Amino acid sequence: MTQDPAKAAKARALVASLLTVESVVVAALGVWLIVLALTADSVEILPLLGVLIFIILGSGGLFAAARGYRGGKYFGRAPAVLANLIAIGVSKYQFAAGLYIVAIPLFILAAVTVVAVLRAIPDSGRFS
């Protein structure tokens, strides 16, 4: 079964946009963490560096997946699904802590992205 090329391009554009938004949000959280570290009285540098490395890798990975989707490639599907399933799990802890202002947008963005990524499936004859 072949997919309409216009629908496929629209689905890829949606996924790429969602992944780009997520990449920017993760990078912004990294900047916020740096500002908090600079204004704190004391900072444990090694744990901070570890978190910053994961932020750089996570934001960069989401951005790479977005670029791939935008270019018609699908190599970012598995990392995008994994990252968003993790975000859904994180939102559960945010709900438990009563941080609804964080949990609800995080859950909605992650759930919409997972659905969009799973719906943007390439043709059966195209494995790029």
DSSP file with accessible surface (Angstrom, degrees, kcal/mol):
  #  RESIDUE AA STRUCTURE BP1 BP2  ACC     N-H-->O    O-->H-N    N-H-->O    O-->H-N    TCO  KAPPA ALPHA  PHI   PSI    X-CA   Y-CA   Z-CA
    1    1 A M              0   0  212      0, 0.0   123,-0.5     0, 0.0     2,-0.3   0.000 360.0 360.0 360.0 126.3    0.0    0.0    0.0
    2    2 A T        -     0   0  126    121,-0.1     2,-0.3   122,-0.1   121,-0.0  -0.703 360.0-132.7 -97.0 148.6    1.5    3.3   -1.0
    3    3 A Q        -     0   0   60     -2,-0.3   120,-0.1     1,-0.1     3,-0.0  -0.735  29.7 -99.8 -99.4 145.1    1.0    6.5    0.9
    4    4 A D     >  -     0   0   85     -2,-0.3     4,-2.5     1,-0.2     5,-0.2  -0.464  29.7-139.0 -60.8 124.4    0.0    9.8   -0.7
    5    5 A P  H  > S+     0   0   98      0, 0.0     4,-2.4     0, 0.0     5,-0.2   0.855 101.3  52.8 -59.1 -34.4    3.3   11.8   -1.0
    6    6 A A  H  > S+     0   0   66      2,-0.2     4,-2.2     1,-0.2     5,-0.2   0.918 110.7  46.1 -68.4 -40.9    1.6   15.0    0.1
    7    7 A K  H  > S+     0   0  144      2,-0.2     4,-2.6     1,-0.2    -1,-0.2   0.895 112.4  51.4 -66.5 -39.7    0.3   13.4    3.3
    8    8 A A  H  X S+     0   0    9     -4,-2.5     4,-2.6     2,-0.2    -2,-0.2   0.919 110.6  48.0 -63.6 -41.7    3.7   11.8    4.0
    9    9 A A  H  X S+     0   0   40     -4,-2.4     4,-2.4     2,-0.2    -2,-0.2   0.900 112.0  49.9 -65.8 -38.7    5.4   15.2    3.6
   10   10 A K  H  X S+     0   0  166     -4,-2.2     4,-2.2     2,-0.2    -2,-0.2   0.916 111.2  48.7 -65.6 -41.6    2.8   16.8    5.9
   11   11 A A  H  X S+     0   0   25     -4,-2.6     4,-2.4     2,-0.2    -2,-0.2   0.916 112.0  49.0 -64.6 -42.8    3.3   14.1    8.5
   12   12 A R  H  X S+     0   0   43     -4,-2.6     4,-2.8     1,-0.2    -2,-0.2   0.905 110.3  51.2 -62.9 -40.8    7.1   14.5    8.3
   13   13 A A  H  X S+     0   0   44     -4,-2.4     4,-2.3     2,-0.2    -2,-0.2   0.906 110.3  49.2 -64.2 -40.2    6.9   18.3    8.6
   14   14 A L  H  X S+     0   0   92     -4,-2.2     4,-2.5     2,-0.2     5,-0.2   0.947 113.2  46.0 -63.0 -47.5    4.6   17.9   11.7
   15   15 A V  H  X S+     0   0    0     -4,-2.4     4,-2.8     1,-0.2     5,-0.2   0.931 112.2  51.3 -62.5 -43.1    7.0   15.4   13.4
   16   16 A A  H  X S+     0   0    0     -4,-2.8     4,-2.2     1,-0.2    -1,-0.2   0.912 110.7  48.7 -62.2 -39.8   10.0   17.6   12.5
   17   17 A S  H  X S+     0   0   56     -4,-2.3     4,-2.4     2,-0.2    -1,-0.2   0.928 112.0  48.0 -66.1 -44.6    8.4   20.7   14.0
   18   18 A L  H  X S+     0   0   25     -4,-2.5     4,-2.4     1,-0.2    -2,-0.2   0.917 112.9  48.2 -62.5 -42.7    7.4   18.8   17.2
   19   19 A L  H  X S+     0   0    0     -4,-2.8     4,-2.4     2,-0.2    -1,-0.2   0.875 110.2  52.2 -67.4 -35.0   11.0   17.4   17.6
   20   20 A T  H  X S+     0   0   37     -4,-2.2     4,-2.5    -5,-0.2    -2,-0.2   0.923 109.0  50.0 -65.6 -42.9   12.5   20.8   17.0
   21   21 A V  H  X S+     0   0   75     -4,-2.4     4,-2.5     1,-0.2    -2,-0.2   0.939 111.8  48.4 -59.6 -45.9   10.3   22.3   19.7
   22   22 A E  H  X S+     0   0   16     -4,-2.4     4,-2.6     1,-0.2    -1,-0.2   0.904 109.6  52.4 -62.0 -40.4   11.3   19.5   22.1
   23   23 A S  H  X S+     0   0    7     -4,-2.4     4,-2.4     1,-0.2    -1,-0.2   0.924 110.8  47.2 -61.3 -43.4   15.0   20.1   21.2
   24   24 A V  H  X S+     0   0   92     -4,-2.5     4,-2.7     2,-0.2    -2,-0.2   0.903 111.3  51.5 -66.2 -39.5   14.7   23.8   22.0
   25   25 A V  H  X S+     0   0   73     -4,-2.5     4,-2.3     2,-0.2    -2,-0.2   0.935 110.7  47.6 -63.7 -44.4   12.9   23.1   25.3
   26   26 A V  H  X S+     0   0   41     -4,-2.6     4,-1.8     1,-0.2    -2,-0.2   0.925 113.0  48.7 -63.7 -41.8   15.6   20.7   26.4
   27   27 A A  H  X S+     0   0   40     -4,-2.4     4,-2.2     1,-0.2    -2,-0.2   0.909 109.8  52.4 -64.1 -39.4   18.3   23.2   25.5
   28   28 A A  H  X S+     0   0   56     -4,-2.7     4,-2.6     1,-0.2    -1,-0.2   0.889 106.5  53.1 -64.3 -38.1   16.5   25.9   27.4
   29   29 A L  H  X S+     0   0   96     -4,-2.3     4,-2.3     1,-0.2    -1,-0.2   0.878 107.5  52.6 -63.0 -36.4   16.3   23.7   30.4
   30   30 A G  H  X S+     0   0    4     -4,-1.8     4,-2.2     2,-0.2    -2,-0.2   0.917 109.4  47.7 -63.9 -43.0   20.1   23.3   30.1
   31   31 A V  H  X S+     0   0   91     -4,-2.2     4,-2.5     2,-0.2    -2,-0.2   0.920 111.2  51.5 -63.5 -42.5   20.6   27.1   30.0
   32   32 A W  H  X S+     0   0  157     -4,-2.6     4,-2.6     1,-0.2    -2,-0.2   0.911 109.0  51.3 -60.7 -41.0   18.3   27.4   33.0
   33   33 A L  H  X S+     0   0   46     -4,-2.3     4,-2.4     2,-0.2    -1,-0.2   0.902 108.9  50.6 -64.0 -39.7   20.4   24.8   34.9
   34   34 A I  H  X S+     0   0   74     -4,-2.2     4,-2.4     2,-0.2    -2,-0.2   0.931 110.4  49.3 -63.7 -44.5   23.6   26.7   34.1
   35   35 A V  H  X S+     0   0   76     -4,-2.5     4,-1.7     1,-0.2    -2,-0.2   0.927 111.4  49.6 -61.3 -43.4   22.1   30.0   35.4
   36   36 A L  H  X S+     0   0   73     -4,-2.6     4,-0.8     1,-0.2    -1,-0.2   0.904 111.0  49.8 -61.7 -40.1   21.0   28.2   38.6
   37   37 A A  H  < S+     0   0   18     -4,-2.4     3,-0.5     1,-0.2    -1,-0.2   0.888 109.9  50.5 -66.6 -38.1   24.4   26.8   39.0
   38   38 A L  H  < S+     0   0  141     -4,-2.4    -1,-0.2     1,-0.2    -2,-0.2   0.794 114.9  43.3 -70.8 -27.5   26.1   30.2   38.5
   39   39 A T  H  < S+     0   0  100     -4,-1.7    -1,-0.2    -5,-0.2    -2,-0.2   0.494  94.2 103.0 -96.3  -3.5   23.8   31.8   41.1
   40   40 A A  S  < S-     0   0   48     -4,-0.8     3,-0.1    -3,-0.5    -3,-0.0  -0.394  74.0-129.2 -78.5 156.3   24.0   29.0   43.7
   41   41 A D  S    S+     0   0  173      1,-0.3     2,-0.3    -2,-0.1    -1,-0.1   0.885  92.6  10.2 -71.4 -40.3   26.1   29.2   46.8
   42   42 A S        -     0   0  105      2,-0.0     2,-0.4    -3,-0.0    -1,-0.3  -0.997  67.9-167.1-141.7 147.5   27.8   25.8   46.2
   43   43 A V        -     0   0   62     -2,-0.3     2,-0.8    -3,-0.1     3,-0.1  -0.998  22.0-137.5-137.1 133.4   27.8   23.5   43.2
   44   44 A E     >  -     0   0  150     -2,-0.4     4,-1.7     1,-0.2     5,-0.1  -0.834  23.9-162.4 -86.4 110.4   28.9   19.9   42.7
   45   45 A I  H  > S+     0   0   97     -2,-0.8     4,-2.9     1,-0.2     5,-0.2   0.877  77.9  54.7 -70.4 -40.0   30.7   20.2   39.4
   46   46 A L  H  > S+     0   0  135      2,-0.2     4,-2.3     1,-0.2    -1,-0.2   0.948 111.2  43.1 -65.7 -47.1   30.8   16.6   38.3
   47   47 A P  H  > S+     0   0   78      0, 0.0     4,-2.4     0, 0.0    -1,-0.2   0.915 114.8  52.3 -62.5 -37.5   27.1   15.8   38.6
   48   48 A L  H  X S+     0   0   27     -4,-1.7     4,-2.6     1,-0.2    -2,-0.2   0.931 109.5  48.4 -62.3 -44.4   26.4   19.2   37.0
   49   49 A L  H  X S+     0   0   81     -4,-2.9     4,-2.4     2,-0.2    -1,-0.2   0.896 109.9  53.0 -63.4 -38.8   28.7   18.3   34.1
   50   50 A G  H  X S+     0   0   28     -4,-2.3     4,-2.1     2,-0.2    -2,-0.2   0.933 111.0  45.5 -61.4 -45.0   27.0   14.9   33.7
   51   51 A V  H  X S+     0   0   72     -4,-2.4     4,-2.3     1,-0.2    -2,-0.2   0.921 112.4  51.6 -65.0 -42.3   23.6   16.4   33.5
   52   52 A L  H  X S+     0   0   31     -4,-2.6     4,-2.5     2,-0.2    -1,-0.2   0.885 107.7  52.4 -63.7 -36.7   24.8   19.1   31.0
   53   53 A I  H  X S+     0   0   95     -4,-2.4     4,-2.8     2,-0.2    -1,-0.2   0.935 110.5  47.7 -64.1 -43.2   26.3   16.4   28.8
   54   54 A F  H  X S+     0   0  153     -4,-2.1     4,-2.8     2,-0.2     5,-0.2   0.874 110.8  52.2 -65.7 -34.7   23.0   14.5   28.8
   55   55 A I  H  X S+     0   0   30     -4,-2.3     4,-2.9     2,-0.2     5,-0.3   0.933 111.1  46.6 -65.6 -44.2   21.2   17.7   28.0
   56   56 A I  H  X S+     0   0  120     -4,-2.5     4,-2.6     1,-0.2     5,-0.2   0.937 115.9  45.2 -63.4 -45.3   23.5   18.4   25.0
   57   57 A L  H  X S+     0   0  111     -4,-2.8     4,-2.5     2,-0.2    -2,-0.2   0.916 115.9  46.6 -64.6 -42.9   23.2   14.8   23.8
   58   58 A G  H  X S+     0   0   33     -4,-2.8     4,-2.4    -5,-0.2     5,-0.2   0.944 115.9  43.2 -65.9 -47.9   19.4   14.8   24.2
   59   59 A S  H  X S+     0   0   17     -4,-2.9     4,-2.3    -5,-0.2    -2,-0.2   0.925 116.7  47.9 -65.1 -42.5   18.8   18.2   22.6
   60   60 A G  H  X S+     0   0   39     -4,-2.6     4,-2.6    -5,-0.3    -1,-0.2   0.895 111.4  50.8 -65.0 -39.1   21.3   17.4   19.8
   61   61 A G  H  X S+     0   0   39     -4,-2.5     4,-2.4    -5,-0.2    -2,-0.2   0.915 111.1  47.5 -65.7 -42.6   19.7   14.0   19.2
   62   62 A L  H  X S+     0   0   17     -4,-2.4     4,-2.3     2,-0.2    -2,-0.2   0.908 113.0  49.5 -64.4 -39.1   16.2   15.4   19.0
   63   63 A F  H  X S+     0   0   97     -4,-2.3     4,-2.6    -5,-0.2    -2,-0.2   0.915 110.6  49.7 -66.9 -40.8   17.4   18.1   16.6
   64   64 A A  H  X S+     0   0   46     -4,-2.6     4,-2.3     2,-0.2    -2,-0.2   0.907 110.7  50.0 -63.6 -40.8   19.2   15.5   14.4
   65   65 A A  H  X S+     0   0    3     -4,-2.4     4,-2.6     2,-0.2    11,-0.3   0.912 110.2  51.0 -63.5 -40.0   16.0   13.4   14.4
   66   66 A A  H  X S+     0   0    1     -4,-2.3     4,-2.6     1,-0.2    -2,-0.2   0.926 110.2  48.6 -63.2 -43.5   14.0   16.5   13.4
   67   67 A R  H  X S+     0   0  168     -4,-2.6     4,-1.9     1,-0.2     6,-0.2   0.898 110.7  51.8 -63.9 -38.6   16.4   17.3   10.5
   68   68 A G  H  <>S+     0   0    6     -4,-2.3     5,-2.9     2,-0.2    -2,-0.2   0.942 111.2  45.9 -63.1 -46.2   16.2   13.7    9.4
   69   69 A Y  H ><5S+     0   0    0     -4,-2.6     3,-1.5     1,-0.2    -2,-0.2   0.915 111.1  52.9 -61.9 -42.7   12.4   13.8    9.3
   70   70 A R  H 3<5S+     0   0  131     -4,-2.6    -1,-0.2     1,-0.3    -2,-0.2   0.865 109.2  50.6 -62.1 -32.8   12.5   17.2    7.5
   71   71 A G  T 3<5S-     0   0   59     -4,-1.9    -1,-0.3    -5,-0.2    -2,-0.2   0.368 123.9-102.5 -87.2   4.7   14.8   15.7    4.9
   72   72 A G  T < 5S+     0   0    3     -3,-1.5     2,-0.2     1,-0.3    -3,-0.2   0.554  82.1 126.6  87.7   8.2   12.6   12.7    4.3
   73   73 A K      < -     0   0   99     -5,-2.9    -1,-0.3    -6,-0.2     3,-0.1  -0.624  46.0-159.7 -96.1 158.4   14.7   10.2    6.3
   74   74 A Y    >   +     0   0   15     54,-1.3     3,-1.6    -2,-0.2     4,-0.3   0.171  57.3 112.1-124.3  19.2   13.3    8.1    9.1
   75   75 A F  T 3  S+     0   0  130      1,-0.3     3,-0.2     2,-0.1    -1,-0.1   0.696  74.9  60.7 -69.0 -13.9   16.4    7.2   11.1
   76   76 A G  T 3> S+     0   0    2    -11,-0.3     4,-2.1     1,-0.2    -1,-0.3   0.392  75.8  96.0 -93.4   5.5   15.2    9.3   14.0
   77   77 A R  H <> S+     0   0   66     -3,-1.6     4,-2.5     2,-0.2     5,-0.2   0.957  84.6  43.9 -62.5 -53.5   12.0    7.4   14.6
   78   78 A A  H  > S+     0   0   74     -4,-0.3     4,-2.7    -3,-0.2     5,-0.2   0.939 116.0  46.4 -62.1 -47.0   13.2    5.1   17.4
   79   79 A P  H  > S+     0   0   71      0, 0.0     4,-2.8     0, 0.0     5,-0.2   0.895 112.8  51.6 -63.3 -34.8   15.1    7.8   19.3
   80   80 A A  H  X S+     0   0    0     -4,-2.1     4,-1.9     2,-0.2    -2,-0.2   0.925 112.3  44.9 -66.6 -43.6   12.1   10.1   19.0
   81   81 A V  H  X S+     0   0   27     -4,-2.5     4,-2.4    -5,-0.2     5,-0.2   0.945 115.0  48.6 -64.4 -46.3    9.7    7.5   20.4
   82   82 A L  H  X S+     0   0  108     -4,-2.7     4,-2.3    -5,-0.2    -2,-0.2   0.940 111.1  49.4 -60.2 -47.6   12.1    6.5   23.2
   83   83 A A  H  X S+     0   0   37     -4,-2.8     4,-2.0     1,-0.2    -1,-0.2   0.899 113.9  46.2 -60.5 -39.0   12.7   10.1   24.2
   84   84 A N  H  X S+     0   0    2     -4,-1.9     4,-2.1     2,-0.2    -1,-0.2   0.835 108.7  53.7 -77.9 -30.5    9.0   10.9   24.3
   85   85 A L  H  X S+     0   0   94     -4,-2.4     4,-2.0     2,-0.2    -1,-0.2   0.893 109.8  49.8 -66.5 -36.8    8.1    7.7   26.2
   86   86 A I  H  X S+     0   0  101     -4,-2.3     4,-2.6    -5,-0.2    -2,-0.2   0.923 108.9  52.3 -63.6 -42.0   10.7    8.8   28.8
   87   87 A A  H  X S+     0   0   19     -4,-2.0     4,-2.4     1,-0.2    -2,-0.2   0.881 106.5  53.1 -63.5 -36.0    9.1   12.2   28.9
   88   88 A I  H  X S+     0   0   45     -4,-2.1     4,-1.3     2,-0.2    -1,-0.2   0.925 110.0  48.6 -64.5 -41.5    5.7   10.6   29.5
   89   89 A G  H  X S+     0   0   30     -4,-2.0     4,-1.3     1,-0.2    -2,-0.2   0.903 110.1  51.3 -63.0 -39.9    7.2    8.7   32.4
   90   90 A V  H  X S+     0   0   60     -4,-2.6     4,-1.9     1,-0.2     3,-0.3   0.902 104.6  57.0 -63.9 -38.9    8.8   12.0   33.8
   91   91 A S  H  X S+     0   0    2     -4,-2.4     4,-2.6     1,-0.2    -1,-0.2   0.844  99.4  60.5 -63.7 -29.6    5.4   13.7   33.6
   92   92 A K  H  X S+     0   0  125     -4,-1.3     4,-2.3     1,-0.2    -1,-0.2   0.929 106.3  45.9 -61.1 -42.8    4.0   10.9   35.8
   93   93 A Y  H  X S+     0   0  159     -4,-1.3     4,-1.7    -3,-0.3    -1,-0.2   0.853 110.3  53.8 -69.3 -33.3    6.4   12.0   38.5
   94   94 A Q  H  <>S+     0   0   48     -4,-1.9     5,-2.4     2,-0.2     4,-0.4   0.905 109.1  48.8 -65.3 -41.6    5.6   15.6   37.9
   95   95 A F  H ><5S+     0   0   72     -4,-2.6     3,-1.4     1,-0.2    -2,-0.2   0.928 109.8  52.0 -60.5 -45.0    1.9   14.8   38.4
   96   96 A A  H 3<5S+     0   0   82     -4,-2.3    -1,-0.2     1,-0.3    -2,-0.2   0.839 109.2  50.1 -62.4 -31.8    2.8   12.9   41.6
   97   97 A A  T 3<5S-     0   0   71     -4,-1.7    -1,-0.3    -5,-0.1    -2,-0.2   0.508 116.8-114.5 -84.1  -4.9    4.7   16.0   42.9
   98   98 A G  T < 5S+     0   0   37     -3,-1.4     2,-1.5    -4,-0.4     3,-0.3   0.628  72.6 137.0  82.7  13.1    1.7   18.2   42.2
   99   99 A L    >>< +     0   0   83     -5,-2.4     4,-2.9     1,-0.2     3,-1.3  -0.445  15.6 156.0 -90.4  65.1    3.6   20.2   39.5
  100  100 A Y  H 3>  +     0   0  131     -2,-1.5     4,-2.3     1,-0.3    -1,-0.2   0.819  64.5  64.0 -64.8 -30.4    0.6   20.2   37.1
  101  101 A I  H 34 S+     0   0  150     -3,-0.3    -1,-0.3     1,-0.2    -2,-0.1   0.769 115.9  31.7 -66.6 -23.3    1.8   23.3   35.3
  102  102 A V  H <> S+     0   0   69     -3,-1.3     4,-1.9    -8,-0.1    -2,-0.2   0.818 118.8  53.0 -95.3 -42.2    4.8   21.3   34.1
  103  103 A A  H  X S+     0   0    0     -4,-2.9     4,-2.8     1,-0.2     5,-0.2   0.896 105.2  51.5 -66.4 -43.2    3.3   17.8   33.9
  104  104 A I  H  X S+     0   0   79     -4,-2.3     4,-2.6     2,-0.2     5,-0.2   0.961 113.3  41.6 -66.4 -50.6    0.3   18.6   31.7
  105  105 A P  H  > S+     0   0   75      0, 0.0     4,-2.7     0, 0.0     5,-0.3   0.915 116.3  51.3 -62.8 -38.1    2.2   20.4   28.9
  106  106 A L  H  X S+     0   0   50     -4,-1.9     4,-2.5     2,-0.2     5,-0.2   0.941 112.3  45.7 -62.3 -46.1    5.0   17.8   29.0
  107  107 A F  H  X S+     0   0   89     -4,-2.8     4,-2.8    -5,-0.2     5,-0.3   0.930 114.2  48.0 -63.1 -45.6    2.5   14.9   28.8
  108  108 A I  H  X S+     0   0   95     -4,-2.6     4,-2.7    -5,-0.2     5,-0.3   0.945 113.9  46.1 -62.4 -48.0    0.6   16.5   25.9
  109  109 A L  H  X S+     0   0   45     -4,-2.7     4,-2.2    -5,-0.2    -2,-0.2   0.937 116.0  45.7 -61.9 -44.3    3.7   17.4   23.9
  110  110 A A  H  X S+     0   0    1     -4,-2.5     4,-2.5    -5,-0.3    -2,-0.2   0.926 114.5  47.2 -66.5 -43.6    5.2   13.9   24.4
  111  111 A A  H  X S+     0   0   28     -4,-2.8     4,-2.4    -5,-0.2     5,-0.2   0.930 113.2  47.9 -65.7 -44.2    2.0   12.1   23.6
  112  112 A V  H  X S+     0   0   70     -4,-2.7     4,-2.7    -5,-0.3    -1,-0.2   0.915 112.7  49.8 -62.5 -40.8    1.2   14.1   20.5
  113  113 A T  H  X S+     0   0    0     -4,-2.2     4,-2.9    -5,-0.3     5,-0.2   0.920 109.3  50.7 -66.1 -42.2    4.8   13.6   19.3
  114  114 A V  H  X S+     0   0   18     -4,-2.5     4,-2.5     2,-0.2     5,-0.2   0.945 113.1  46.0 -60.1 -47.1    4.7    9.8   19.9
  115  115 A V  H  X S+     0   0   86     -4,-2.4     4,-2.0     1,-0.2    -2,-0.2   0.936 114.3  48.0 -62.2 -44.0    1.4    9.5   17.9
  116  116 A A  H  X S+     0   0   10     -4,-2.7     4,-1.5    -5,-0.2    -2,-0.2   0.908 111.7  49.8 -64.4 -41.0    2.8   11.7   15.1
  117  117 A V  H  < S+     0   0    0     -4,-2.9    -1,-0.2     1,-0.2    -2,-0.2   0.924 112.5  47.1 -64.3 -42.4    6.0    9.8   14.9
  118  118 A L  H  < S+     0   0   88     -4,-2.5    -1,-0.2    -5,-0.2    -2,-0.2   0.818 112.1  50.4 -71.2 -27.6    4.2    6.5   14.7
  119  119 A R  H  < S+     0   0  194     -4,-2.0     2,-1.9    -5,-0.2    -1,-0.2   0.745  92.7  77.5 -79.5 -25.7    1.8    7.8   12.1
  120  120 A A     <  +     0   0    1     -4,-1.5    -1,-0.2    -3,-0.2    -4,-0.0  -0.521  67.6 160.6 -84.1  71.9    4.6    9.1    9.9
  121  121 A I        -     0   0   93     -2,-1.9     3,-0.1    -3,-0.1  -110,-0.1  -0.796  35.5-125.3 -99.0 134.6    5.5    5.7    8.5
  122  122 A P        -     0   0   26      0, 0.0    -1,-0.1     0, 0.0     5,-0.0  -0.203  38.6 -80.6 -72.0 166.3    7.5    5.4    5.2
  123  123 A D    >   -     0   0   57      1,-0.1     3,-1.4  -120,-0.1  -121,-0.1  -0.255  40.6-114.3 -58.3 155.9    6.4    3.4    2.2
  124  124 A S  T 3  S+     0   0   91   -123,-0.5    -1,-0.1     1,-0.3  -122,-0.1   0.789 117.2  50.9 -67.0 -24.2    7.1   -0.3    2.4
  125  125 A G  T 3  S+     0   0   72      1,-0.1     2,-0.6     2,-0.0    -1,-0.3   0.424  98.2  77.2 -91.6   1.8    9.5    0.0   -0.5
  126  126 A R    <   +     0   0   81     -3,-1.4     2,-0.3     2,-0.0    -1,-0.1  -0.932  45.8 168.5-121.0 114.7   11.5    2.9    1.1
  127  127 A F              0   0  186     -2,-0.6   -54,-0.1    -5,-0.0    -3,-0.1  -0.626 360.0 360.0-122.4  70.6   14.0    2.2    3.8
  128  128 A S              0   0   53     -2,-0.3   -54,-1.3   -56,-0.2    -2,-0.0  -0.746 360.0 360.0-117.3 360.0   15.9    5.5    4.2
